[in-house]
Each structure stands twice: as C-alpha cells, then as structure tokens.
Amino acid sequence: MWGAWVELSEELFFWYQELLEAEGRERNPPFPAVLGTDIPFYPLTLGLPLTVHIQPKGIRPLFFLEAGSHPLIHDQKTGVTVEDIKAIKRWLLSLSQPAI
C-alpha cells in the first residue's frame, strides 16, 4: 500500500480541517482534488485528477482517480498483477541492500 497526498484548494482544505473531529462527516459530498504524490512504478502520477470521499471519524479519506488511460487508474479499478507485486518486492529489497 502506498501513502498518498492530494492537492486541493485552500477553501476545501480549511473546510476539511473543520470536519476532522466531526461525527457523521462521511455524509458530506465527495470533492475534487489532484494527486500530490508521484507513485513508484508508474508514469508520472503527480497531478492526476481525483475525487476525495470522506470516511467516518478516525479513518483516512478514499481517493478515486478520474477516468482516463493512465496505468494507475486502470490498476485502481482492476488491481495489480502478481508480476507487478514481484517487481515491487524486488525494488523494496534492493533499497535495503548496502551499496557496493
């Protein structure tokens, strides 16, 4: 699982901050934002449009990427392949190996 941030308007940011401790906050409508994180193993993901869905208090919001042909959008809808998971594992293991 990758952690991700979004970029949103200042107005939406302050509105969301007011909801952080609110019970029932998940009843608020989704709102637009863009992906503020470049996800490894994909072409540039920074700036992909998405919708933020607020979850109950104590649970992080869900991000749903907008329609399009980007591989991350496809993988969010259908899942990643076993081959992709193996490649990610190899990459993560290589990060823990000392450089020679």
N, CA, C and O atoms as a printed pandas DataFrame, in Angstrom:
     atom_number atom_name residue_name chain_id  residue_number  x_coord  y_coord  z_coord
0              1         N          MET        A               1    0.860   -1.170    0.000
1              2        CA          MET        A               1    0.000    0.000    0.000
2              3         C          MET        A               1    0.905    1.231    0.000
3              4         O          MET        A               1    1.864    1.304    0.768
4              5         N          TRP        A               2    0.598    2.181   -0.854
5              6        CA          TRP        A               2    1.348    3.429   -0.913
6              7         C          TRP        A               2    0.534    4.516   -0.218
7              8         O          TRP        A               2   -0.682    4.596   -0.391
8              9         N          GLY        A               3    1.200    5.337    0.554
9             10        CA          GLY        A               3    0.548    6.515    1.114
10            11         C          GLY        A               3    0.513    7.597    0.050
11            12         O          GLY        A               3    1.447    7.718   -0.742
12            13         N          ALA        A               4   -0.532    8.368    0.024
13            14        CA          ALA        A               4   -0.649    9.408   -0.992
14            15         C          ALA        A               4   -1.243   10.670   -0.381
15            16         O          ALA        A               4   -2.012   10.618    0.579
16            17         N          TRP        A               5   -0.874   11.784   -0.952
17            18        CA          TRP        A               5   -1.401   13.095   -0.574
18            19         C          TRP        A               5   -2.179   13.645   -1.756
19            20         O          TRP        A               5   -1.991   13.212   -2.893
20            21         N          VAL        A               6   -3.046   14.595   -1.481
21            22        CA          VAL        A               6   -3.726   15.304   -2.562
22            23         C          VAL        A               6   -3.459   16.793   -2.429
23            24         O          VAL        A               6   -3.137   17.297   -1.353
24            25         N          GLU        A               7   -3.600   17.475   -3.542
25            26        CA          GLU        A               7   -3.573   18.936   -3.558
26            27         C          GLU        A               7   -4.994   19.393   -3.803
27            28         O          GLU        A               7   -5.681   18.872   -4.682
28            29         N          LEU        A               8   -5.438   20.381   -3.014
29            30        CA          LEU        A               8   -6.787   20.900   -3.165
30            31         C          LEU        A               8   -6.782   22.389   -2.886
31            32         O          LEU        A               8   -5.783   22.944   -2.429
32            33         N          SER        A               9   -7.888   23.021   -3.161
33            34        CA          SER        A               9   -7.969   24.461   -2.971
34            35         C          SER        A               9   -7.859   24.803   -1.485
35            36         O          SER        A               9   -8.136   23.975   -0.618
36            37         N          GLU        A              10   -7.456   26.018   -1.219
37            38        CA          GLU        A              10   -7.354   26.480    0.168
38            39         C          GLU        A              10   -8.713   26.412    0.865
39            40         O          GLU        A              10   -8.808   26.025    2.030
40            41         N          GLU        A              11   -9.751   26.791    0.143
41            42        CA          GLU        A              11  -11.107   26.760    0.711
42            43         C          GLU        A              11  -11.498   25.342    1.129
43            44         O          GLU        A              11  -12.014   25.138    2.228
44            45         N          LEU        A              12  -11.252   24.360    0.252
45            46        CA          LEU        A              12  -11.571   22.976    0.586
46            47         C          LEU        A              12  -10.700   22.460    1.727
47            48         O          LEU        A              12  -11.175   21.696    2.568
48            49         N          PHE        A              13   -9.443   22.864    1.765
49            50        CA          PHE        A              13   -8.544   22.444    2.839
50            51         C          PHE        A              13   -9.094   22.869    4.203
51            52         O          PHE        A              13   -9.181   22.051    5.119
52            53         N          PHE        A              14   -9.462   24.134    4.336
53            54        CA          PHE        A              14   -9.967   24.614    5.623
54            55         C          PHE        A              14  -11.330   24.004    5.964
55            56         O          PHE        A              14  -11.622   23.750    7.132
56            57         N          TRP        A              15  -12.158   23.771    4.948
57            58        CA          TRP        A              15  -13.440   23.101    5.172
58            59         C          TRP        A              15  -13.201   21.701    5.714
59            60         O          TRP        A              15  -13.845   21.295    6.682
60            61         N          TYR        A              16  -12.277   20.953    5.099
61            62        CA          TYR        A              16  -11.983   19.593    5.549
62            63         C          TYR        A              16  -11.390   19.602    6.959
63            64         O          TYR        A              16  -11.722   18.739    7.772
64            65         N          GLN        A              17  -10.525   20.560    7.255
65            66        CA          GLN        A              17   -9.940   20.646    8.600
66            67         C          GLN        A              17  -11.015   20.782    9.668
67            68         O          GLN        A              17  -10.892   20.209   10.751
68            69         N          GLU        A              18  -12.061   21.530    9.373
69            70        CA          GLU        A              18  -13.161   21.695   10.324
70            71         C          GLU        A              18  -13.912   20.390   10.568
71            72         O          GLU        A              18  -14.555   20.226   11.605
72            73         N          LEU        A              19  -13.832   19.462    9.617
73            74        CA          LEU        A              19  -14.546   18.188    9.727
74            75         C          LEU        A              19  -13.749   17.077   10.414
75            76         O          LEU        A              19  -14.307   16.019   10.704
76            77         N          LEU        A              20  -12.467   17.293   10.678
77            78        CA          LEU        A              20  -11.615   16.211   11.164
78            79         C          LEU        A              20  -12.177   15.478   12.375
79            80         O          LEU        A              20  -12.077   14.252   12.439
80            81         N          GLU        A              21  -12.753   16.175   13.319
81            82        CA          GLU        A              21  -13.264   15.552   14.541
82            83         C          GLU        A              21  -14.791   15.426   14.552
83            84         O          GLU        A              21  -15.379   15.074   15.575
84            85         N          ALA        A              22  -15.421   15.711   13.429
85            86        CA          ALA        A              22  -16.885   15.720   13.372
86            87         C          ALA        A              22  -17.450   14.313   13.191
87            88         O          ALA        A              22  -17.024   13.566   12.309
88            89         N          GLU        A              23  -18.406   13.969   14.034
89            90        CA          GLU        A              23  -19.142   12.717   13.840
90            91         C          GLU        A              23  -20.050   12.888   12.627
91            92         O          GLU        A              23  -20.624   13.958   12.423
92            93         N          GLY        A              24  -20.179   11.842   11.827
93            94        CA          GLY        A              24  -21.043   11.899   10.651
94            95         C          GLY        A              24  -20.445   12.634    9.475
95            96         O          GLY        A              24  -21.147   12.925    8.507
96            97         N          ARG        A              25  -19.167   12.938    9.539
97            98        CA          ARG        A              25  -18.533   13.717    8.467
98            99         C          ARG        A              25  -18.595   13.026    7.117
99           100         O          ARG        A              25  -18.527   13.679    6.076
100          101         N          GLU        A              26  -18.727   11.691    7.134
101          102        CA          GLU        A              26  -18.778   10.932    5.880
102          103         C          GLU        A              26  -20.029   11.226    5.071
103          104         O          GLU        A              26  -20.114   10.828    3.910
104          105         N          ARG        A              27  -20.999   11.912    5.655
105          106        CA          ARG        A              27  -22.218   12.270    4.914
106          107         C          ARG        A              27  -21.991   13.464    3.979
107          108         O          ARG        A              27  -22.857   13.787    3.167
108          109         N          ASN        A              28  -20.838   14.113    4.090
109          110        CA          ASN        A              28  -20.525   15.222    3.197
110          111         C          ASN        A              28  -20.216   14.686    1.801
111          112         O          ASN        A              28  -19.745   13.559    1.649
112          113         N          PRO        A              29  -20.484   15.498    0.794
113          114        CA          PRO        A              29  -20.251   15.033   -0.585
114          115         C          PRO        A              29  -18.758   14.917   -0.894
115          116         O          PRO        A              29  -17.937   15.603   -0.285
116          117         N          PRO        A              30  -18.411   14.044   -1.846
117          118        CA          PRO        A              30  -17.020   13.976   -2.316
118          119         C          PRO        A              30  -16.623   15.318   -2.912
119          120         O          PRO        A              30  -17.475   16.110   -3.315
120          121         N          PHE        A              31  -15.319   15.562   -2.961
121          122        CA          PHE        A              31  -14.848   16.818   -3.534
122          123         C          PHE        A              31  -13.629   16.579   -4.420
123          124         O          PHE        A              31  -12.917   15.590   -4.245
124          125         N          PRO        A              32  -13.385   17.485   -5.376
125          126        CA          PRO        A              32  -12.292   17.293   -6.329
126          127         C          PRO        A              32  -10.941   17.689   -5.742
127          128         O          PRO        A              32  -10.840   18.561   -4.879
128          129         N          ALA        A              33   -9.916   17.020   -6.239
129          130        CA          ALA        A              33   -8.532   17.325   -5.883
130          131         C          ALA        A              33   -7.651   16.725   -6.973
131          132         O          ALA        A              33   -8.152   16.157   -7.943
132          133         N          VAL        A              34   -6.349   16.854   -6.810
133          134        CA          VAL        A              34   -5.403   16.184   -7.713
134          135         C          VAL        A              34   -4.387   15.432   -6.860
135          136         O          VAL        A              34   -4.096   15.826   -5.731
136          137         N          LEU        A              35   -3.855   14.356   -7.410
137          138        CA          LEU        A              35   -2.871   13.558   -6.694
138          139         C          LEU        A              35   -1.607   14.383   -6.488
139          140         O          LEU        A              35   -1.048   14.931   -7.439
140          141         N          GLY        A              36   -1.168   14.465   -5.252
141          142        CA          GLY        A              36    0.015   15.256   -4.909
142          143         C          GLY        A              36    1.231   14.391   -4.646
143          144         O          GLY        A              36    2.208   14.858   -4.060
144          145         N          THR        A              37    1.187   13.130   -5.073
145          146        CA          THR        A              37    2.257   12.169   -4.833
146          147         C          THR        A              37    2.613   11.484   -6.146
147          148         O          THR        A              37    1.731   11.123   -6.925
148          149         N          ASP        A              38    3.898   11.308   -6.383
149          150        CA          ASP        A              38    4.323   10.522   -7.537
150          151         C          ASP        A              38    4.519    9.086   -7.051
151          152         O          ASP        A              38    5.389    8.826   -6.220
152          153         N          ILE        A              39    3.726    8.165   -7.557
153          154        CA          ILE        A              39    3.726    6.774   -7.108
154          155         C          ILE        A              39    4.779    5.990   -7.895
155          156         O          ILE        A              39    4.759    6.011   -9.125
156          157         N          PRO        A              40    5.702    5.297   -7.210
157          158        CA          PRO        A              40    6.715    4.497   -7.923
158          159         C          PRO        A              40    6.072    3.450   -8.835
159          160         O          PRO        A              40    4.954    2.998   -8.590
160          161         N          PHE        A              41    6.803    3.072   -9.897
161          162        CA          PHE        A              41    6.397    2.039  -10.859
162          163         C          PHE        A              41    5.356    2.505  -11.866
163          164         O          PHE        A              41    4.860    1.697  -12.651
164          165         N          TYR        A              42    5.023    3.759  -11.861
165          166        CA          TYR        A              42    4.045    4.280  -12.818
166          167         C          TYR        A              42    4.641    5.482  -13.524
167          168         O          TYR        A              42    5.529    6.146  -12.989
168          169         N          PRO        A              43    4.150    5.768  -14.737
169          170        CA          PRO        A              43    4.498    7.063  -15.326
170          171         C          PRO        A              43    4.044    8.162  -14.355
171          172         O          PRO        A              43    3.277    7.894  -13.431
172          173         N          LEU        A              44    4.500    9.354  -14.557
173          174        CA          LEU        A              44    4.200   10.464  -13.648
174          175         C          LEU        A              44    2.741   10.455  -13.204
175          176         O          LEU        A              44    1.831   10.470  -14.033
176          177         N          THR        A              45    2.526   10.431  -11.884
177          178        CA          THR        A              45    1.167   10.433  -11.330
178          179         C          THR        A              45    0.810   11.762  -10.695
179          180         O          THR        A              45   -0.365   12.039  -10.454
180          181         N          LEU        A              46    1.795   12.576  -10.423
181          182        CA          LEU        A              46    1.579   13.879   -9.806
182          183         C          LEU        A              46    0.620   14.699  -10.658
183          184         O          LEU        A              46    0.865   14.917  -11.845
184          185         N          GLY        A              47   -0.476   15.152  -10.049
185          186        CA          GLY        A              47   -1.436   15.991  -10.759
186          187         C          GLY        A              47   -2.608   15.254  -11.382
187          188         O          GLY        A              47   -3.461   15.884  -12.007
188          189         N          LEU        A              48   -2.678   13.914  -11.227
189          190        CA          LEU        A              48   -3.842   13.198  -11.768
190          191         C          LEU        A              48   -5.104   13.646  -11.032
191          192         O          LEU        A              48   -5.109   13.700   -9.802
192          193         N          PRO        A              49   -6.169   13.968  -11.760
193          194        CA          PRO        A              49   -7.407   14.398  -11.104
194          195         C          PRO        A              49   -8.085   13.232  -10.389
195          196         O          PRO        A              49   -8.052   12.091  -10.850
196          197         N          LEU        A              50   -8.696   13.550   -9.258
197          198        CA          LEU        A              50   -9.373   12.524   -8.471
198          199         C          LEU        A              50  -10.493   13.134   -7.659
199          200         O          LEU        A              50  -10.670   14.351   -7.623
200          201         N          THR        A              51  -11.247   12.263   -7.009
201          202        CA          THR        A              51  -12.309   12.684   -6.106
202          203         C          THR        A              51  -11.989   12.133   -4.726
203          204         O          THR        A              51  -11.631   10.963   -4.584
204          205         N          VAL        A              52  -12.121   12.979   -3.709
205          206        CA          VAL        A              52  -11.879   12.588   -2.326
206          207         C          VAL        A              52  -13.222   12.245   -1.681
207          208         O          VAL        A              52  -14.158   13.043   -1.706
208          209         N          HIS        A              53  -13.300   11.043   -1.103
209          210        CA          HIS        A              53  -14.502   10.590   -0.406
210          211         C          HIS        A              53  -14.190   10.524    1.084
211          212         O          HIS        A              53  -13.369    9.717    1.521
212          213         N          ILE        A              54  -14.846   11.373    1.854
213          214        CA          ILE        A              54  -14.613   11.449    3.291
214          215         C          ILE        A              54  -15.161   10.194    3.967
215          216         O          ILE        A              54  -16.247    9.717    3.639
216          217         N          GLN        A              55  -14.393    9.676    4.911
217          218        CA          GLN        A              55  -14.758    8.482    5.668
218          219         C          GLN        A              55  -15.124    8.869    7.100
219          220         O          GLN        A              55  -14.916   10.016    7.496
220          221         N          PRO        A              56  -15.664    7.937    7.880
221          222        CA          PRO        A              56  -16.000    8.247    9.273
222          223         C          PRO        A              56  -14.778    8.726   10.067
223          224         O          PRO        A              56  -13.634    8.459    9.699
224          225         N          LYS        A              57  -15.048    9.424   11.142
225          226        CA          LYS        A              57  -14.005    9.967   12.011
226          227         C          LYS        A              57  -12.985    8.882   12.350
227          228         O          LYS        A              57  -13.352    7.770   12.731
228          229         N          GLY        A              58  -11.700    9.215   12.208
229          230        CA          GLY        A              58  -10.624    8.288   12.518
230          231         C          GLY        A              58  -10.167    7.446   11.340
231          232         O          GLY        A              58   -9.200    6.694   11.455
232          233         N          ILE        A              59  -10.849    7.562   10.209
233          234        CA          ILE        A              59  -10.479    6.789    9.016
234          235         C          ILE        A              59  -10.075    7.761    7.914
235          236         O          ILE        A              59  -10.755    8.757    7.664
236          237         N          ARG        A              60   -8.966    7.457    7.266
237          238        CA          ARG        A              60   -8.482    8.329    6.194
238          239         C          ARG        A              60   -9.458    8.354    5.024
239          240         O          ARG        A              60  -10.182    7.385    4.795
240          241         N          PRO        A              61   -9.477    9.455    4.286
241          242        CA          PRO        A              61  -10.379    9.529    3.127
242          243         C          PRO        A              61   -9.935    8.572    2.016
243          244         O          PRO        A              61   -8.780    8.146    1.972
244          245         N          LEU        A              62  -10.853    8.249    1.139
245          246        CA          LEU        A              62  -10.555    7.439   -0.038
246          247         C          LEU        A              62  -10.367    8.364   -1.229
247          248         O          LEU        A              62  -11.058    9.374   -1.356
248          249         N          PHE        A              63   -9.428    8.014   -2.100
249          250        CA          PHE        A              63   -9.171    8.767   -3.321
250          251         C          PHE        A              63   -9.566    7.899   -4.502
251          252         O          PHE        A              63   -9.086    6.774   -4.639
252          253         N          PHE        A              64  -10.439    8.417   -5.352
253          254        CA          PHE        A              64  -10.836    7.712   -6.564
254          255         C          PHE        A              64  -10.380    8.529   -7.759
255          256         O          PHE        A              64  -10.848    9.646   -7.982
256          257         N          LEU        A              65   -9.458    7.955   -8.528
257          258        CA          LEU        A              65   -8.948    8.645   -9.706
258          259         C          LEU        A              65  -10.037    8.793  -10.747
259          260         O          LEU        A              65  -10.910    7.935  -10.878
260          261         N          GLU        A              66   -9.978    9.892  -11.489
261          262        CA          GLU        A              66  -10.940   10.149  -12.556
262          263         C          GLU        A              66  -10.683    9.181  -13.711
263          264         O          GLU        A              66   -9.638    8.533  -13.763
264          265         N          ALA        A              67  -11.625    9.088  -14.618
265          266        CA          ALA        A              67  -11.482    8.216  -15.789
266          267         C          ALA        A              67  -10.306    8.687  -16.637
267          268         O          ALA        A              67  -10.002    9.879  -16.697
268          269         N          GLY        A              68   -9.668    7.757  -17.272
269          270        CA          GLY        A              68   -8.547    8.081  -18.145
270          271         C          GLY        A              68   -7.768    6.830  -18.489
271          272         O          GLY        A              68   -8.155    5.727  -18.103
272          273         N          SER        A              69   -6.672    6.996  -19.214
273          274        CA          SER        A              69   -5.905    5.852  -19.691
274          275         C          SER        A              69   -4.627    5.605  -18.901
275          276         O          SER        A              69   -3.847    4.725  -19.268
276          277         N          HIS        A              70   -4.390    6.354  -17.831
277          278        CA          HIS        A              70   -3.167    6.169  -17.044
278          279         C          HIS        A              70   -3.167    4.785  -16.407
279          280         O          HIS        A              70   -4.208    4.336  -15.927
280          281         N          PRO        A              71   -2.021    4.093  -16.390
281          282        CA          PRO        A              71   -1.951    2.756  -15.791
282          283         C          PRO        A              71   -2.392    2.711  -14.317
283          284         O          PRO        A              71   -2.961    1.709  -13.884
284          285         N          LEU        A              72   -2.145    3.763  -13.551
285          286        CA          LEU        A              72   -2.572    3.767  -12.153
286          287         C          LEU        A              72   -4.097    3.755  -12.052
287          288         O          LEU        A              72   -4.657    3.104  -11.169
288          289         N          ILE        A              73   -4.762    4.467  -12.944
289          290        CA          ILE        A              73   -6.228    4.476  -12.972
290          291         C          ILE        A              73   -6.733    3.059  -13.250
291          292         O          ILE        A              73   -7.654    2.576  -12.591
292          293         N          HIS        A              74   -6.120    2.406  -14.226
293          294        CA          HIS        A              74   -6.501    1.025  -14.553
294          295         C          HIS        A              74   -6.289    0.113  -13.348
295          296         O          HIS        A              74   -7.175   -0.665  -12.997
296          297         N          ASP        A              75   -5.127    0.202  -12.718
297          298        CA          ASP        A              75   -4.814   -0.676  -11.590
298          299         C          ASP        A              75   -5.707   -0.404  -10.381
299          300         O          ASP        A              75   -6.025   -1.328   -9.632
300          301         N          GLN        A              76   -6.113    0.842  -10.181
301          302        CA          GLN        A              76   -7.014    1.134   -9.067
302          303         C          GLN        A              76   -8.349    0.417   -9.272
303          304         O          GLN        A              76   -8.972   -0.044   -8.315
304          305         N          LYS        A              77   -8.770    0.333  -10.512
305          306        CA          LYS        A              77  -10.060   -0.298  -10.805
306          307         C          LYS        A              77   -9.985   -1.819  -10.856
307          308         O          LYS        A              77  -10.929   -2.499  -10.451
308          309         N          THR        A              78   -8.866   -2.363  -11.352
309          310        CA          THR        A              78   -8.796   -3.806  -11.589
310          311         C          THR        A              78   -7.823   -4.538  -10.680
311          312         O          THR        A              78   -7.876   -5.765  -10.589
312          313         N          GLY        A              79   -6.937   -3.817  -10.004
313          314        CA          GLY        A              79   -5.911   -4.447   -9.170
314          315         C          GLY        A              79   -4.605   -4.593   -9.929
315          316         O          GLY        A              79   -4.551   -4.398  -11.144
316          317         N          VAL        A              80   -3.544   -4.942   -9.193
317          318        CA          VAL        A              80   -2.223   -5.125   -9.803
318          319         C          VAL        A              80   -1.982   -6.604  -10.044
319          320         O          VAL        A              80   -2.592   -7.460   -9.404
320          321         N          THR        A              81   -1.086   -6.890  -10.975
321          322        CA          THR        A              81   -0.769   -8.269  -11.309
322          323         C          THR        A              81    0.243   -8.841  -10.320
323          324         O          THR        A              81    0.912   -8.100   -9.601
324          325         N          VAL        A              82    0.346  -10.151  -10.295
325          326        CA          VAL        A              82    1.348  -10.821   -9.465
326          327         C          VAL        A              82    2.747  -10.387   -9.907
327          328         O          VAL        A              82    3.629  -10.205   -9.068
328          329         N          GLU        A              83    2.953  -10.224  -11.193
329          330        CA          GLU        A              83    4.255   -9.790  -11.707
330          331         C          GLU        A              83    4.616   -8.404  -11.180
331          332         O          GLU        A              83    5.766   -8.145  -10.824
332          333         N          ASP        A              84    3.615   -7.511  -11.133
333          334        CA          ASP        A              84    3.861   -6.174  -10.589
334          335         C          ASP        A              84    4.253   -6.246   -9.120
335          336         O          ASP        A              84    5.161   -5.539   -8.684
336          337         N          ILE        A              85    3.582   -7.087   -8.362
337          338        CA          ILE        A              85    3.893   -7.233   -6.936
338          339         C          ILE        A              85    5.307   -7.765   -6.758
339          340         O          ILE        A              85    6.029   -7.304   -5.874
340          341         N          LYS        A              86    5.714   -8.721   -7.575
341          342        CA          LYS        A              86    7.081   -9.255   -7.505
342          343         C          LYS        A              86    8.109   -8.171   -7.825
343          344         O          LYS        A              86    9.150   -8.093   -7.173
344          345         N          ALA        A              87    7.823   -7.338   -8.823
345          346        CA          ALA        A              87    8.745   -6.256   -9.185
346          347         C          ALA        A              87    8.862   -5.242   -8.049
347          348         O          ALA        A              87    9.954   -4.749   -7.766
348          349         N          ILE        A              88    7.766   -4.936   -7.414
349          350        CA          ILE        A              88    7.789   -4.005   -6.276
350          351         C          ILE        A              88    8.597   -4.610   -5.130
351          352         O          ILE        A              88    9.394   -3.915   -4.498
352          353         N          LYS        A              89    8.398   -5.888   -4.862
353          354        CA          LYS        A              89    9.150   -6.560   -3.790
354          355         C          LYS        A              89   10.648   -6.526   -4.079
355          356         O          LYS        A              89   11.443   -6.240   -3.184
356          357         N          ARG        A              90   11.045   -6.819   -5.333
357          358        CA          ARG        A              90   12.469   -6.763   -5.692
358          359         C          ARG        A              90   13.029   -5.362   -5.476
359          360         O          ARG        A              90   14.134   -5.200   -4.959
360          361         N          TRP        A              91   12.261   -4.356   -5.875
361          362        CA          TRP        A              91   12.710   -2.975   -5.710
362          363         C          TRP        A              91   12.870   -2.624   -4.230
363          364         O          TRP        A              91   13.868   -2.023   -3.833
364          365         N          LEU        A              92   11.884   -3.003   -3.419
365          366        CA          LEU        A              92   11.961   -2.712   -1.978
366          367         C          LEU        A              92   13.148   -3.420   -1.346
367          368         O          LEU        A              92   13.843   -2.833   -0.517
368          369         N          LEU        A              93   13.392   -4.663   -1.717
369          370        CA          LEU        A              93   14.538   -5.402   -1.172
370          371         C          LEU        A              93   15.846   -4.761   -1.596
371          372         O          LEU        A              93   16.802   -4.744   -0.821
372          373         N          SER        A              94   15.909   -4.234   -2.810
373          374        CA          SER        A              94   17.135   -3.592   -3.275
374          375         C          SER        A              94   17.454   -2.332   -2.481
375          376         O          SER        A              94   18.618   -1.947   -2.371
376          377         N          LEU        A              95   16.441   -1.692   -1.932
377          378        CA          LEU        A              95   16.662   -0.493   -1.122
378          379         C          LEU        A              95   17.336   -0.808    0.196
379          380         O          LEU        A              95   18.009    0.045    0.773
380          381         N          SER        A              96   17.157   -2.042    0.682
381          382        CA          SER        A              96   17.731   -2.414    1.973
382          383         C          SER        A              96   19.120   -3.003    1.831
383          384         O          SER        A              96   19.778   -3.271    2.837
384          385         N          GLN        A              97   19.583   -3.210    0.605
385          386        CA          GLN        A              97   20.907   -3.786    0.370
386          387         C          GLN        A              97   21.953   -2.667    0.375
387          388         O          GLN        A              97   21.744   -1.620   -0.237
388          389         N          PRO        A              98   23.078   -2.886    1.064
389          390        CA          PRO        A              98   24.128   -1.851    1.054
390          391         C          PRO        A              98   24.741   -1.715   -0.338
391          392         O          PRO        A              98   24.912   -2.700   -1.056
392          393         N          ALA        A              99   25.064   -0.493   -0.697
393          394        CA          ALA        A              99   25.699   -0.226   -1.988
394          395         C          ALA        A              99   27.133   -0.759   -1.952
395          396         O          ALA        A              99   27.807   -0.680   -0.925
396          397         N          ILE        A             100   27.587   -1.299   -3.078
397          398        CA          ILE        A             100   28.962   -1.858   -3.146
398          399         C          ILE        A             100   29.861   -0.849   -3.793
399          400         O          ILE        A             100   31.056   -1.100   -3.955
